[in-house]
Amino acid sequence: MSVLNYLVATGSMTLTDQKNYRMMAVAAGIERAAQKSIGNISDEIPGVAGVANRDARVKAILEYLAGGEVPASIDIREFQPVLDVGAALDGWVTAVIAAVGGVYALIAGVAAPVMAANRLGVIYKVGVQTAPPPVSRLTFRSGGAAGNIIGIFDLEQLANRLESEGYFSEPIIIDPNITYAMQVTGILATGALARVQLGFLIFEQAGQTIA
């Protein structure tokens, strides 16, 4: 995790800014997926093959995407809680927020999911639908519910601006086979579920899920 990773509220962004943040997340995901043998972009995207520098590869991918092209060897889709982590509900519902300062799974009943061996995840934004916001922190961990922190965001910054959505200055990338955790910290003991939605993209070999 970069120490410079932070939330950018959508009220501080133009629609073009939001598109560019998402496009950067897509480019970063394609580049990382290729490093994990998902897809074969070296044969599809000019300027990628033989380039050792990651930033240069991502730049080449961005230029390719800006031209309206997408790699045929990689499918990119929205994360689905039931399909991707075995959640009971196919929606963004946290565990019950029972205590101030308590740490809860962002997806109810899913404390430490494992990214499938043939998939890669990229998370680039968060939205808090429940009002008033009952959570103050969003934390991502590698290695499970007590693992190393790879991203932590102050959701109260959004509440202070009377906004509900923010983009990450850098996307969070979840590699294949990694046990990870997505957690929220309670600030209001509502005794109820909360709705906290992520902008979460899944990258996988073409044809694996989408026909």
C-alpha positions in Angstrom: 0.0 0.0 0.0 1.2 3.5 -0.8 1.2 5.8 2.1 -0.3 8.4 -0.3 -3.4 6.4 -0.9 -6.5 8.4 0.1 -10.1 9.1 -0.8 -11.1 11.7 -3.4 -14.8 12.7 -2.9 -16.8 12.7 -6.1 -17.8 16.3 -5.4 -14.2 17.3 -6.1 -14.2 15.5 -9.4 -15.6 16.1 -12.9 -17.2 13.3 -14.8 -14.0 13.1 -16.9 -12.0 12.7 -13.7 -14.2 9.8 -12.6 -13.9 8.2 -16.0 -10.1 8.6 -15.9 -9.8 7.1 -12.4 -11.8 4.1 -13.5 -9.8 3.8 -16.7 -6.6 3.8 -14.7 -8.0 1.0 -12.5 -8.8 -1.0 -15.6 -5.3 -0.4 -17.1 -3.6 -1.4 -13.8 -5.8 -4.5 -13.6 -5.0 -5.6 -17.1 -1.3 -5.1 -16.5 -1.3 -7.1 -13.3 -3.5 -9.8 -14.7 -1.0 -10.3 -17.5 1.8 -10.7 -14.9 -0.3 -13.4 -13.3 -0.8 -15.3 -16.6 -4.4 -14.1 -17.1 -4.8 -13.2 -20.7 -2.1 -12.7 -23.4 -1.9 -8.9 -23.9 1.6 -9.0 -25.3 0.1 -10.2 -28.6 -2.7 -7.7 -28.4 -1.5 -4.4 -27.0 1.4 -2.5 -28.8 4.2 -1.3 -26.6 3.8 -3.9 -23.9 5.9 -6.9 -25.0 9.4 -6.8 -23.6 8.9 -3.6 -21.5 10.4 -4.1 -18.0 9.0 -0.9 -16.4 5.5 -1.3 -15.0 4.5 2.3 -15.4 5.5 2.2 -19.0 3.3 -0.9 -19.5 0.3 0.7 -17.8 0.8 3.8 -20.0 0.8 1.7 -23.1 -2.4 -0.1 -22.0 -4.1 3.3 -21.3 -3.2 4.5 -24.8 -4.7 1.3 -26.2 -7.9 1.6 -24.2 -8.2 5.3 -25.1 -8.4 4.2 -28.7 -11.6 2.2 -28.0 -9.9 -1.1 -27.9 -10.1 -3.8 -25.2 -8.0 -7.0 -25.0 -9.8 -10.0 -26.3 -8.0 -12.4 -24.0 -9.3 -10.9 -20.7 -12.9 -10.4 -19.6 -13.5 -7.5 -17.2 -16.7 -7.5 -15.1 -18.2 -6.2 -12.0 -17.6 -8.2 -8.8 -20.6 -10.3 -7.8 -20.8 -11.2 -4.1 -22.5 -14.6 -4.6 -20.4 -15.7 -7.5 -17.0 -14.4 -6.3 -17.1 -14.9 -2.5 -20.1 -17.2 -1.9 -22.1 -14.5 -0.1 -25.7 -15.3 0.9 -27.0 -12.2 -0.8 -26.0 -10.8 -4.1 -25.6 -7.3 -2.8 -23.5 -5.0 -0.7 -24.7 -5.7 2.8 -22.3 -5.6 5.8 -22.5 -7.6 9.0 -24.7 -6.1 11.7 -23.0 -2.9 13.2 -23.4 -3.8 16.8 -20.8 -1.6 18.6 -18.9 1.6 18.2 -15.3 0.7 17.3 -16.2 -2.8 16.3 -14.7 -4.2 13.1 -17.2 -5.9 10.7 -17.1 -7.8 7.4 -18.0 -5.5 4.6 -20.0 -8.4 3.1 -22.1 -10.2 5.8 -20.9 -13.7 6.5 -17.7 -13.3 4.4 -14.8 -12.6 6.8 -11.8 -13.8 4.8 -12.5 -14.7 1.1 -10.0 -16.1 -1.2 -9.5 -14.7 -4.7 -9.9 -17.6 -7.2 -6.7 -18.9 -8.8 -7.8 -17.7 -12.3 -9.1 -14.2 -11.2 -7.7 -10.9 -10.1 -9.6 -8.1 -8.4 -9.2 -4.3 -8.6 -11.1 -2.0 -6.2 -11.2 1.7 -7.1 -14.0 3.4 -5.2 -16.4 3.2 -2.3 -20.0 4.4 -1.7 -21.9 4.5 1.6 -25.6 4.2 1.0 -26.8 4.0 4.6 -27.6 7.4 6.2 -26.5 8.6 8.5 -23.2 6.7 7.9 -22.7 4.1 10.6 -19.1 3.3 9.7 -16.0 5.4 10.0 -13.2 3.3 8.4 -12.8 1.0 5.4 -9.9 -1.5 5.7 -8.4 -4.0 3.2 -6.2 -6.8 4.4 -4.0 -9.4 2.8 -3.8 -12.8 4.7 -7.3 -12.7 6.2 -9.2 -10.8 8.8 -6.1 -10.2 11.0 -3.7 -9.9 8.1 -1.5 -7.1 6.9 -3.3 -3.8 6.0 -3.0 -3.1 2.3 -5.4 -0.1 2.3 -7.3 2.0 4.9 -9.6 4.9 4.2 -11.4 7.4 6.4 -15.1 7.4 5.4 -15.8 10.3 7.8 -14.2 12.5 5.2 -17.1 11.8 2.9 -19.7 12.5 5.7 -18.0 15.8 6.5 -18.6 16.9 2.9 -22.2 15.5 2.9 -21.1 13.1 0.2 -21.6 9.3 -0.1 -19.0 8.3 -2.7 -15.2 8.6 -3.2 -12.5 7.2 -5.4 -9.2 5.8 -4.2 -6.1 7.8 -5.3 -4.6 4.4 -6.2 -6.6 1.2 -6.8 -6.3 -1.8 -4.4 -5.3 -4.9 -6.3 -6.1 -8.4 -5.0 -3.9 -11.1 -6.7 -5.1 -14.7 -7.5 -5.0 -17.2 -4.6 -4.8 -14.4 -2.0 -6.9 -14.6 1.2 -8.0 -11.1 1.9 -10.5 -9.2 4.0 -12.7 -6.2 3.4 -13.8 -4.5 6.7 -15.6 -1.5 8.1 -15.4 0.0 11.6 -18.6 1.0 13.4 -19.1 4.6 14.5 -22.9 4.2 15.3 -24.2 1.1 17.1 -27.3 0.7 14.9 -27.8 -3.0 15.5 -28.5 -3.2 11.8 -26.9 -4.0 8.5 -25.3 -1.2 6.5 -24.9 -0.8 2.8 -21.3 0.0 1.7 -20.7 -0.6 -2.0 -17.3 -0.9 -3.7 -16.3 -0.2 -7.2 -14.7 -3.7 -7.6 -13.7 -5.1 -11.0 -12.8 -8.8 -11.7 -10.3 -9.7 -14.4 -10.4 -13.2 -15.7 -9.5 -15.3 -18.8 -11.9 -14.6 -21.6 -14.9 -16.9 -21.7 -14.6 -18.1 -18.1 -17.8 -16.4 -16.9 -19.0 -14.2 -19.8 -20.0 -16.1 -22.9 
